[in-house]
Amino acid sequence: MNYGLGDFLTLIGSLGLFLYGMKLMSEALQKVAGEKMRSILSAMTSNRVKGVMTGVLITALIQSSSATTVMVVSFVNAGLLSLVESVGVIMGANIGTTVTAWLISLLGFKVSMSAISLPLIGLSLPLLFSSNRSRKNWGELVIGFALLFIGLQFLKESVPDIKNNPAILNFLTSYTDLGFVSYLLFAGIGTLLTILIQSSSATMALTLVMCNSGWISFDMAAAMVLGENIGTTITANLAAMVANTSARRAARAHLIFNAFGVLWMLMILPFFLKGIAELNMWLGGGNPLSTDPALAKETIAAVPISLSLFHTIFNILNVLILIWFAKFIVKVVTKLVPSKESEEEEFKLKHIKTGMLSTPEASLFQAKMEISLYAKHTKKMFSYVKEAFNETNDKNFTKLYEKIDKLEDENDDMEVQIADYLTKVSETKLSPVSSKRVRAFFKMVDDIESMGDSMLNIAKALHRKREQKAWFPQEVRDNLNKMFELVDDALLVMYNNTEMNFEEVMTKKAYEAEKEIDEFRTILKQQHLSDVKEKKYEYKAGIIYNDIFSECEKIGDYCINISQSISEIKE
């Protein structure tokens, strides 16, 4: 029996169905666990053990270590996670990814899941057409789960039978008795397959099927699993290519952590596998390393569970060893990825450049954090305005003015990029709550950009004051400094509100800050009219003074608009 093109395409199609099932299940899990995932992420602290547990939980929830590491790279990029914290989460992601292997080995080979997969799809179909978003998500989750096992069944059936295709076995066995070179070769195959398929879970499933069909022995399969651990780091490194230095370091730390783990395990692999075989037999399974022809069936049956045991114990051991070297890993990647001198002054998107996540909910979480950073940078821009107002040296003032002008241009670019991102998200299937959130985000981005315009207008007024040699008496200077402090307070409240979980935001402080600005603006306006009549300062100075405190009042309005948009999301 020859293995033709049709059979090969069937194999690829089976893998495609498995991957689609996994993608559907992963996306549905993210939707179902969206809020939980957000609360887990917000609980990340400098405690490395908590970081590891966070990585395990998130990866177990969304069934993708690649998605977790890309997310972690995004958070480091956004400044929400330190490099040391991210290393712990990445370590945990490696343990979390072993859940898929257990699902496949316990259910895919022990139980005929494909027999109940179609009834499961039948039961879930009404949920899929439900108008209730939560029920629909659960329907997608169950259907994804069923498709995953249908794909696995097809995969098992489409892998050529060794008895009918002995040439395959001959080809593979010629590379299995080269000692350490064999381990390196099969680790390389595992790495390459994971890079090509872009899913270590799918490669793991393929490895399990190959073992189950008798293609490869347990030790070679273990070497492939080690290779898959390196292959899975490629996704995060690709995501980090467009990110900042810290994010590139986080991705590199993932590669170093996995590569080091693979190296020490390859050194002791034969002894370690004997231990796994003993453990499996103690648990009541067969010996995956047995060479007795009479026990061939029992040996093959023992491989999936033994491989899952190997995968899990290796990742747990690797974390237990390397968690104590997190700071050392950070030092290594800091040397490997040096920072650019100009990067600290860059004022640009730091988060959503890593791309959309697999669900609108997760993408909106990214957008929320990007908007918070946008607000933080605009708040920083106002600090330069305050500095420019009190600057007496013309050369220093010119530098500050040029900086504010440059930042405002970048502010405009950021608005366009975030709005484009939100437009892409809005084109996907959104729940009513997510639709509301997108509309509020558009409004918030628009108000933050308008703040930048007002700040530039104040800087232009100050520039005009210098050109016209307009003079402000000390009372006017004190009034404006007081107004700037009030605006600063309002900006801080606004920024804190964008950073918090929206459900926890209280708008009382925001209204109080805006009220203080409005009341002080009214006092200044009345006093200004009286001072102009009494000729306390020139008319041209009065116009500039009026322009500055009026723009400050506008900034206060934009601040309260943002807090109001957040309160609308909560309703």
ZAMARGU-4260 file (C-alpha; in steps of 0.2 Angstrom, whole numbers, plus 5000, padded with zeros to 4 digits):
<rodrens>
0) 5000/5000/5000 | 5008/5016/4994 | 5005/5033/5004 | 4999/5045/4990 | 4995/5063/4989
5) 4977/5060/4994 | 4982/5052/5010 | 4994/5066/5014 | 4981/5079/5011 | 4969/5069/5023
10) 4983/5069/5036 | 4985/5088/5034 | 4966/5091/5034 | 4965/5081/5050 | 4978/5092/5058
15) 4969/5107/5052 | 4952/5101/5060 | 4962/5098/5076 | 4969/5115/5076 | 4953/5123/5071
20) 4944/5114/5086 | 4958/5120/5098 | 4957/5138/5091 | 4938/5138/5093 | 4939/5131/5111
25) 4953/5143/5116 | 4944/5158/5109 | 4928/5152/5118 | 4937/5149/5134 | 4944/5167/5133
30) 4926/5174/5131 | 4919/5163/5145 | 4934/5167/5157 | 4936/5185/5150 | 4933/5194/5167
35) 4942/5181/5177 | 4957/5182/5166 | 4957/5201/5168 | 4956/5199/5187 | 4970/5186/5187
40) 4981/5197/5177 | 4978/5212/5188 | 4984/5201/5203 | 5001/5199/5196 | 5014/5205/5208
45) 5033/5205/5211 | 5031/5188/5220 | 5038/5176/5208 | 5028/5161/5215 | 5012/5171/5211
50) 5018/5175/5194 | 5021/5157/5190 | 5004/5152/5197 | 4997/5166/5186 | 5005/5159/5171
55) 4999/5141/5175 | 4981/5147/5177 | 4980/5159/5162 | 4988/5145/5150 | 4976/5132/5157
60) 4961/5144/5154 | 4966/5149/5136 | 4974/5133/5131 | 4989/5142/5123 | 5006/5145/5130
65) 5010/5156/5115 | 4995/5167/5118 | 5000/5169/5136 | 5018/5173/5132 | 5012/5186/5118
70) 5001/5193/5131 | 5015/5195/5144 | 5026/5203/5130 | 5012/5215/5127 | 5011/5219/5146
75) 5030/5221/5148 | 5029/5232/5132 | 5015/5243/5141 | 5025/5244/5157 | 5012/5235/5166
80) 5024/5221/5171 | 5042/5221/5176 | 5055/5210/5167 | 5057/5200/5183 | 5038/5197/5185
85) 5036/5192/5167 | 5049/5178/5169 | 5039/5170/5182 | 5023/5171/5172 | 5032/5164/5157
90) 5038/5149/5168 | 5021/5146/5173 | 5014/5146/5155 | 5026/5131/5152 | 5017/5121/5165
95) 5000/5127/5160 | 5002/5120/5142 | 5004/5102/5149 | 4985/5102/5152 | 4982/5099/5133
100) 4993/5084/5133 | 4984/5077/5148 | 4967/5080/5139 | 4973/5071/5124 | 4982/5056/5132
105) 4968/5053/5145 | 4953/5055/5134 | 4960/5055/5116 | 4968/5037/5117 | 4959/5030/5133
110) 4941/5034/5128 | 4933/5035/5111 | 4929/5054/5112 | 4925/5055/5094 | 4909/5043/5097
115) 4902/5057/5109 | 4909/5072/5099 | 4895/5072/5087 | 4881/5071/5100 | 4890/5085/5110
120) 4889/5096/5094 | 4871/5091/5092 | 4868/5097/5110 | 4877/5113/5108 | 4870/5118/5092
125) 4855/5127/5100 | 4867/5137/5111 | 4876/5142/5096 | 4861/5151/5089 | 4856/5158/5106
130) 4854/5177/5107 | 4862/5176/5125 | 4881/5179/5122 | 4886/5169/5137 | 4876/5153/5131
135) 4883/5156/5114 | 4901/5156/5121 | 4898/5140/5130 | 4891/5132/5114 | 4907/5137/5105
140) 4917/5130/5119 | 4909/5113/5118 | 4909/5112/5099 | 4928/5117/5099 | 4931/5103/5112
145) 4921/5091/5101 | 4930/5096/5085 | 4947/5094/5093 | 4944/5076/5097 | 4936/5073/5080
150) 4952/5080/5072 | 4962/5069/5084 | 4952/5053/5078 | 4955/5058/5060 | 4973/5061/5064
155) 4975/5044/5071 | 4966/5036/5056 | 4976/5045/5043 | 4993/5042/5050 | 4999/5027/5039
160) 4999/5010/5047 | 5017/5004/5051 | 5012/4986/5046 | 5007/4992/5028 | 5021/5004/5027
165) 5037/4996/5034 | 5047/5009/5025 | 5042/5023/5037 | 5048/5013/5052 | 5065/5008/5043
170) 5068/5027/5038 | 5065/5032/5056 | 5074/5018/5065 | 5090/5022/5055 | 5091/5038/5065
175) 5086/5032/5082 | 5102/5022/5087 | 5114/5037/5086 | 5114/5040/5105 | 5114/5059/5110
180) 5114/5064/5091 | 5097/5055/5089 | 5090/5065/5104 | 5097/5081/5096 | 5089/5076/5079
185) 5072/5073/5086 | 5073/5088/5097 | 5076/5098/5081 | 5061/5089/5072 | 5050/5095/5087
190) 5056/5113/5086 | 5054/5113/5067 | 5036/5106/5068 | 5031/5118/5081 | 5038/5133/5071
195) 5028/5127/5056 | 5012/5123/5065 | 5013/5138/5077 | 5006/5127/5091 | 5016/5116/5103
200) 4999/5108/5109 | 4996/5103/5091 | 5014/5096/5089 | 5012/5087/5105 | 4996/5079/5098
205) 5005/5074/5083 | 5019/5066/5093 | 5007/5057/5104 | 4998/5050/5088 | 5015/5045/5080
210) 5019/5035/5097 | 5002/5028/5097 | 5004/5021/5079 | 5022/5014/5083 | 5031/5026/5072
215) 5043/5032/5086 | 5049/5025/5102 | 5045/5034/5119 | 5063/5041/5121 | 5063/5049/5103
220) 5045/5056/5107 | 5052/5064/5123 | 5066/5072/5113 | 5053/5079/5101 | 5043/5086/5116
225) 5059/5095/5122 | 5061/5102/5104 | 5043/5108/5105 | 5047/5118/5121 | 5060/5128/5111
230) 5049/5130/5095 | 5035/5138/5106 | 5046/5152/5110 | 5047/5158/5092 | 5029/5166/5093
235) 5033/5177/5107 | 5050/5182/5099 | 5041/5187/5083 | 5028/5197/5093 | 5042/5206/5102
240) 5051/5211/5086 | 5040/5227/5084 | 5040/5230/5103 | 5051/5240/5115 | 5067/5234/5123
245) 5059/5227/5139 | 5047/5216/5128 | 5061/5210/5118 | 5070/5205/5134 | 5055/5196/5140
250) 5053/5186/5124 | 5072/5182/5125 | 5070/5177/5143 | 5057/5164/5137 | 5069/5157/5124
255) 5084/5156/5137 | 5073/5148/5150 | 5066/5134/5138 | 5083/5132/5130 | 5092/5129/5146
260) 5079/5117/5152 | 5080/5107/5136 | 5099/5107/5138 | 5100/5100/5155 | 5086/5087/5152
265) 5095/5081/5136 | 5111/5077/5147 | 5101/5066/5159 | 5087/5060/5147 | 5090/5041/5147
270) 5091/5041/5166 | 5076/5052/5168 | 5065/5042/5156 | 5069/5026/5166 | 5062/5036/5181
275) 5046/5040/5171 | 5044/5022/5166 | 5046/5016/5184 | 5033/5029/5189 | 5021/5024/5176
280) 5022/5006/5181 | 5020/5011/5199 | 5004/5020/5194 | 4997/5004/5186 | 5002/5007/5167
285) 5014/4998/5156 | 5033/5000/5153 | 5035/5013/5139 | 5053/5008/5137 | 5050/4989/5135
290) 5058/4981/5120 | 5049/4964/5122 | 5039/4960/5106 | 5026/4951/5116 | 5022/4967/5125
295) 5022/4978/5110 | 5004/4983/5112 | 5005/4987/5131 | 5021/4996/5127 | 5013/5007/5114
300) 4998/5010/5126 | 5009/5016/5140 | 5017/5029/5129 | 5004/5043/5129 | 5002/5044/5148
305) 5021/5042/5151 | 5024/5056/5138 | 5012/5067/5147 | 5020/5063/5164 | 5037/5067/5156
310) 5031/5084/5149 | 5023/5089/5166 | 5037/5084/5177 | 5051/5091/5166 | 5042/5108/5166
315) 5038/5108/5184 | 5057/5104/5188 | 5063/5117/5176 | 5053/5130/5185 | 5058/5124/5202
320) 5076/5125/5197 | 5076/5142/5187 | 5064/5152/5197 | 5078/5156/5209 | 5088/5162/5194
325) 5075/5174/5188 | 5085/5190/5192 | 5101/5182/5184 | 5091/5178/5168 | 5085/5196/5168
330) 5104/5202/5169 | 5108/5190/5155 | 5094/5197/5143 | 5098/5215/5148 | 5116/5212/5141
335) 5110/5202/5126 | 5097/5216/5122 | 5104/5233/5126 | 5092/5248/5127 | 5092/5261/5114
340) 5097/5278/5121 | 5083/5287/5112 | 5069/5274/5117 | 5065/5282/5134 | 5060/5298/5125
345) 5049/5290/5112 | 5031/5294/5114 | 5022/5281/5104 | 5010/5265/5105 | 5018/5253/5117
350) 5005/5240/5118 | 4993/5236/5104 | 5008/5235/5091 | 5010/5217/5096 | 4994/5214/5087
355) 4976/5209/5091 | 4973/5194/5103 | 4962/5180/5097 | 4946/5187/5105 | 4938/5205/5105
360) 4937/5204/5124 | 4955/5201/5126 | 4959/5214/5112 | 4948/5227/5121 | 4958/5223/5137
365) 4974/5228/5127 | 4965/5243/5120 | 4960/5249/5138 | 4978/5248/5144 | 4984/5257/5128
370) 4972/5271/5132 | 4978/5272/5150 | 4996/5274/5143 | 4990/5287/5131 | 4982/5297/5145
375) 4998/5295/5155 | 5009/5302/5141 | 4997/5316/5138 | 4998/5320/5157 | 5017/5320/5155
380) 5015/5332/5141 | 5006/5345/5153 | 5021/5344/5164 | 5032/5351/5150 | 5019/5365/5148
385) 5020/5370/5166 | 5039/5369/5165 | 5039/5380/5149 | 5028/5393/5159 | 5041/5395/5173
390) 5056/5394/5161 | 5066/5411/5161 | 5080/5405/5149 | 5075/5408/5130 | 5085/5394/5124
395) 5078/5381/5137 | 5060/5388/5133 | 5063/5385/5114 | 5068/5367/5118 | 5053/5364/5129
400) 5041/5372/5115 | 5049/5361/5102 | 5046/5345/5113 | 5028/5350/5116 | 5025/5353/5098
405) 5033/5336/5093 | 5023/5327/5107 | 5007/5334/5100 | 5011/5327/5083 | 5014/5310/5090
410) 4998/5312/5101 | 4989/5314/5084 | 4997/5298/5077 | 4993/5288/5093 | 4975/5293/5091
415) 4974/5287/5073 | 4983/5271/5077 | 4972/5267/5093 | 4956/5272/5083 | 4961/5260/5068
420) 4964/5246/5081 | 4947/5249/5089 | 4939/5249/5071 | 4946/5232/5068 | 4939/5226/5085
425) 4922/5233/5081 | 4922/5223/5064 | 4922/5207/5074 | 4907/5199/5083 | 4905/5209/5099
430) 4893/5207/5114 | 4882/5222/5119 | 4894/5225/5133 | 4909/5225/5122 | 4900/5236/5109
435) 4897/5249/5123 | 4915/5248/5128 | 4921/5251/5110 | 4910/5267/5108 | 4916/5273/5125
440) 4935/5270/5120 | 4932/5280/5104 | 4926/5294/5114 | 4940/5293/5127 | 4953/5293/5113
445) 4945/5308/5105 | 4945/5318/5122 | 4963/5313/5126 | 4969/5320/5109 | 4959/5336/5112
450) 4968/5338/5128 | 4985/5337/5118 | 4978/5351/5107 | 4974/5362/5122 | 4991/5359/5129
455) 4999/5364/5113 | 4988/5380/5112 | 4994/5385/5129 | 5012/5382/5123 | 5008/5393/5108
460) 5001/5407/5119 | 5017/5406/5130 | 5027/5407/5114 | 5017/5422/5108 | 5020/5431/5125
465) 5039/5429/5123 | 5038/5436/5105 | 5027/5450/5109 | 5037/5453/5125 | 5021/5454/5135
470) 5023/5455/5154 | 5013/5446/5167 | 5013/5453/5185 | 5017/5441/5199 | 4998/5440/5204
475) 4994/5433/5186 | 5009/5421/5187 | 5003/5415/5204 | 4985/5413/5197 | 4991/5403/5182
480) 5002/5392/5193 | 4988/5388/5204 | 4977/5384/5189 | 4990/5372/5182 | 4990/5363/5199
485) 4971/5361/5198 | 4973/5354/5180 | 4987/5343/5186 | 4976/5336/5200 | 4961/5333/5187
490) 4973/5324/5175 | 4980/5313/5189 | 4962/5308/5194 | 4958/5305/5175 | 4973/5294/5173
495) 4970/5284/5189 | 4952/5281/5182 | 4959/5274/5166 | 4971/5263/5174 | 4959/5255/5187
500) 4947/5241/5184 | 4932/5251/5177 | 4920/5243/5189 | 4930/5250/5204 | 4930/5268/5197
505) 4922/5282/5207 | 4918/5298/5197 | 4916/5309/5213 | 4934/5314/5213 | 4934/5318/5195
510) 4918/5329/5197 | 4926/5338/5212 | 4942/5342/5202 | 4932/5348/5187 | 4921/5359/5198
515) 4937/5367/5206 | 4944/5371/5189 | 4927/5379/5183 | 4925/5389/5199 | 4943/5396/5198
520) 4941/5400/5180 | 4925/5410/5184 | 4935/5420/5197 | 4950/5423/5186 | 4938/5429/5172
525) 4929/5441/5183 | 4946/5447/5190 | 4954/5448/5173 | 4940/5460/5166 | 4942/5471/5181
530) 4961/5471/5180 | 4961/5476/5161 | 4950/5491/5166 | 4962/5496/5179 | 4976/5493/5167
535) 4986/5482/5179 | 4994/5474/5163 | 4994/5477/5144 | 4979/5472/5134 | 4990/5460/5123
540) 4996/5451/5140 | 4977/5451/5145 | 4972/5441/5129 | 4986/5428/5131 | 4982/5427/5150
545) 4963/5424/5145 | 4968/5411/5132 | 4979/5401/5144 | 4966/5399/5158 | 4952/5396/5145
550) 4962/5381/5138 | 4965/5375/5156 | 4946/5375/5158 | 4944/5365/5142 | 4957/5352/5148
555) 4946/5350/5164 | 4931/5347/5153 | 4940/5333/5143 | 4946/5325/5160 | 4928/5324/5166
560) 4922/5318/5149 | 4934/5303/5150 | 4928/5298/5168 | 4910/5300/5162 | 4914/5288/5147
565) 4921/5275/5160 | 4905/5277/5171 | 4894/5273/5155 | 4904/5257/5153 | 4899/5252/5170
570) 4881/5254/5168
</rodrens>
